Amino acid sequence: MNPLYFRTTFSTSANAISQLPDDSLSEVAFAGRSNAGKSSAINTITRNGKLARTSKTPGRTQLINFFPVMPEHYLVDLPGYGYAKVSRSQQQHWQKVLGDYLITREQLRCLVLVMDIRHPLTDHDWRMIEFQQAGAGELHLLLTKADKISRNAAKKTLFATQAELERNGIEATLQLFSAHNNEGVDDAHSVLDMYLFGADTEEHEDDDPAL
């Protein structure tokens, strides 16, 4: 576990690619279908319950939000996608912004794709993976709400999801996660260390991702 992430703060929001910070050296972005648990995952990883906005209403995150872990190193909260209760024009706008960000952002080191373990790899998730594959960043899957099913079922879903990705030629790491009981925080920190800093930081004890 790396306490560095517990000092993460909010920096700025962007409504368009032209508004993204120009001081960034490395970024790890979080994306996920609405109500998949993306905001709760970010808040659990940073131990800041108010960092990413959570809501039972889909589509609450409608801006690209930047959270500096250290100067020039950012966690990025992307707008939720899927069944967000926003206008069709707004959905189209954000699909373009998400695609442009994932494909063209040179500072993006990894996309953390957040999926409800009970509904992995939806059509919307595959669309995000298509964008990610067209860019330079790596892919890490966070299967959230692992506490909602049995441990055995969670592991089966994890391996089945990995197998489905492999059948489609997608390279990715995967892990189980639960904001409810803090499962997977150490693994998530290890992934963030790797992509934000290129190696473990002083405060971090080395842990490998689940898969």
C-alpha positions as CSV (number, residue, x, y, z in Angstrom):
1,M,0.0,0.0,0.0
2,N,1.3,3.4,-0.9
3,P,0.2,6.3,1.4
4,L,1.1,8.8,-1.4
5,Y,-2.3,8.2,-2.9
6,F,-4.0,9.2,0.3
7,R,-2.8,12.8,-0.2
8,T,-4.4,13.0,-3.7
9,T,-6.4,16.2,-4.3
10,F,-8.6,17.8,-7.0
11,S,-6.8,20.0,-9.5
12,T,-9.0,20.9,-12.5
13,S,-11.8,19.7,-14.9
14,A,-12.0,19.7,-18.6
15,N,-14.9,19.7,-21.0
16,A,-12.8,19.4,-24.1
17,I,-9.4,18.0,-25.2
18,S,-8.2,21.6,-25.6
19,Q,-8.7,22.2,-21.8
20,L,-6.5,19.3,-20.6
21,P,-3.5,20.2,-18.3
22,D,-0.3,20.9,-20.2
23,D,2.0,20.2,-17.3
24,S,1.3,16.4,-17.1
25,L,4.1,13.8,-17.4
26,S,2.0,10.7,-16.7
27,E,-1.6,9.9,-16.2
28,V,-3.7,6.9,-15.3
29,A,-7.3,7.3,-16.3
30,F,-10.4,5.6,-14.8
31,A,-13.4,4.8,-17.0
32,G,-16.5,2.8,-16.5
33,R,-20.1,2.2,-17.4
34,S,-22.4,4.4,-15.3
35,N,-23.0,2.8,-11.8
36,A,-20.1,0.3,-12.2
37,G,-18.5,1.8,-9.1
38,K,-15.8,4.0,-10.7
39,S,-16.1,6.9,-8.4
40,S,-16.3,4.7,-5.3
41,A,-13.2,2.8,-6.5
42,I,-11.2,6.1,-6.9
43,N,-12.4,7.3,-3.5
44,T,-11.4,4.0,-1.8
45,I,-8.0,3.9,-3.5
46,T,-7.3,7.5,-2.3
47,R,-9.1,7.2,1.1
48,N,-11.0,10.4,0.2
49,G,-14.7,9.8,0.1
50,K,-15.3,13.2,-1.5
51,L,-12.7,13.2,-4.2
52,A,-14.8,11.6,-7.0
53,R,-18.5,12.4,-7.0
54,T,-20.6,9.4,-6.3
55,S,-24.3,9.1,-6.9
56,K,-27.1,6.6,-7.5
57,T,-28.0,8.6,-10.6
58,P,-26.1,7.4,-13.7
59,G,-23.9,9.9,-15.5
60,R,-23.0,12.1,-12.5
61,T,-19.4,12.6,-13.8
62,Q,-19.7,14.8,-16.9
63,L,-16.2,16.3,-17.0
64,I,-12.7,15.0,-17.2
65,N,-11.4,15.5,-13.7
66,F,-7.7,15.6,-12.8
67,F,-6.4,14.6,-9.4
68,P,-2.6,15.2,-8.9
69,V,-0.9,12.5,-6.9
70,M,2.3,14.4,-7.2
71,P,3.1,17.4,-9.4
72,E,2.8,16.4,-13.0
73,H,1.4,12.9,-12.2
74,Y,-2.4,12.6,-12.3
75,L,-5.2,10.2,-11.7
76,V,-7.9,11.1,-14.2
77,D,-11.7,10.5,-13.7
78,L,-13.4,10.1,-17.1
79,P,-17.2,10.6,-17.6
80,G,-19.3,7.5,-17.1
81,Y,-20.8,5.9,-20.2
82,G,-23.6,3.6,-21.1
83,Y,-27.0,4.4,-19.6
84,A,-26.2,7.9,-18.3
85,K,-29.3,10.0,-18.0
86,V,-28.1,12.8,-20.2
87,S,-29.2,14.0,-23.6
88,R,-28.2,12.2,-26.8
89,S,-26.2,15.1,-28.0
90,Q,-24.3,15.2,-24.7
91,Q,-23.7,11.4,-24.9
92,Q,-22.3,11.9,-28.5
93,H,-20.1,14.8,-27.3
94,W,-18.6,12.7,-24.5
95,Q,-18.1,9.7,-26.7
96,K,-16.0,11.8,-29.0
97,V,-14.1,13.4,-26.1
98,L,-13.4,10.0,-24.5
99,G,-12.3,8.6,-27.8
100,D,-10.0,11.5,-28.6
101,Y,-8.5,11.4,-25.1
102,L,-7.8,7.6,-25.1
103,I,-6.4,7.7,-28.6
104,T,-4.4,10.9,-28.7
105,R,-3.3,11.7,-25.1
106,E,0.4,11.0,-25.1
107,Q,0.7,11.3,-21.3
108,L,-1.8,8.4,-20.7
109,R,0.1,5.4,-19.4
110,C,-2.8,3.2,-18.5
111,L,-6.6,3.0,-18.7
112,V,-8.2,1.4,-15.7
113,L,-11.5,0.1,-17.0
114,V,-14.0,-0.3,-14.1
115,M,-16.6,-3.0,-14.5
116,D,-19.3,-4.4,-12.2
117,I,-18.2,-8.0,-11.7
118,R,-21.8,-9.1,-12.3
119,H,-21.9,-7.5,-15.7
120,P,-18.3,-7.6,-17.2
121,L,-17.5,-6.7,-20.8
122,T,-20.7,-5.0,-22.0
123,D,-20.9,-3.6,-25.5
124,H,-20.0,-0.2,-24.0
125,D,-16.9,-1.6,-22.3
126,W,-15.8,-3.1,-25.6
127,R,-16.2,0.3,-27.2
128,M,-13.8,1.8,-24.6
129,I,-11.4,-1.1,-25.2
130,E,-11.4,-0.3,-28.9
131,F,-10.5,3.3,-28.2
132,Q,-7.8,2.2,-25.7
133,Q,-6.3,-0.2,-28.2
134,A,-6.0,2.6,-30.8
135,G,-3.9,4.6,-28.3
136,A,-0.5,4.0,-26.6
137,G,-1.7,3.3,-23.0
138,E,-1.9,-0.1,-21.3
139,L,-5.1,-1.7,-20.0
140,H,-6.0,-2.8,-16.5
141,L,-9.5,-4.1,-15.6
142,L,-11.0,-3.5,-12.1
143,L,-13.8,-5.9,-11.4
144,T,-15.7,-4.0,-8.7
145,K,-18.4,-5.0,-6.2
146,A,-16.6,-8.4,-5.7
147,D,-18.3,-8.6,-2.3
148,K,-21.7,-8.9,-4.0
149,I,-21.0,-12.5,-5.1
150,S,-19.2,-15.5,-3.5
151,R,-15.4,-15.7,-3.6
152,N,-15.5,-18.7,-5.8
153,A,-17.9,-17.0,-8.3
154,A,-15.7,-13.9,-8.3
155,K,-12.6,-15.9,-9.2
156,K,-14.4,-17.7,-12.0
157,T,-15.6,-14.4,-13.4
158,L,-12.1,-13.0,-13.2
159,F,-10.6,-15.9,-15.2
160,A,-13.5,-16.0,-17.6
161,T,-13.1,-12.3,-18.3
162,Q,-9.3,-12.8,-18.9
163,A,-10.0,-15.7,-21.3
164,E,-12.5,-13.6,-23.2
165,L,-10.0,-10.8,-23.6
166,E,-7.3,-13.2,-24.8
167,R,-9.7,-14.7,-27.4
168,N,-10.1,-11.2,-28.8
169,G,-6.3,-10.5,-28.8
170,I,-6.5,-8.0,-25.9
171,E,-3.5,-7.8,-23.5
172,A,-4.6,-6.6,-20.1
173,T,-4.1,-7.1,-16.3
174,L,-7.1,-7.8,-14.2
175,Q,-8.0,-7.8,-10.5
176,L,-10.9,-8.1,-8.1
177,F,-12.0,-5.0,-6.2
178,S,-14.5,-4.0,-3.5
179,A,-15.0,-0.5,-2.2
180,H,-17.2,-2.0,0.5
181,N,-14.4,-4.0,2.2
182,N,-11.3,-2.4,0.7
183,E,-10.4,-5.5,-1.3
184,G,-7.8,-4.9,-4.0
185,V,-6.5,-1.6,-2.8
186,D,-2.9,-2.9,-2.5
187,D,-3.0,-4.3,-6.0
188,A,-4.5,-1.1,-7.4
189,H,-1.7,0.9,-5.8
190,S,0.9,-1.4,-7.3
191,V,-0.6,-0.8,-10.8
192,L,-0.7,3.0,-10.3
193,D,2.9,3.0,-9.1
194,M,4.0,1.1,-12.2
195,Y,2.4,3.4,-14.7
196,L,2.6,6.8,-12.9
197,F,6.2,6.5,-11.7
198,G,7.7,3.6,-13.7
199,A,8.8,1.9,-10.5
200,D,7.8,1.5,-6.8
201,T,8.1,4.7,-4.8
202,E,9.8,4.9,-1.4
203,E,6.5,4.7,0.5
204,H,5.4,1.5,-1.3
205,E,5.9,-2.1,-0.5
206,D,6.0,-4.1,-3.7
207,D,2.8,-6.0,-4.7
208,D,1.9,-7.5,-8.1
209,P,-1.4,-7.1,-9.8
210,A,-3.8,-10.0,-9.3
211,L,-3.3,-11.2,-12.9
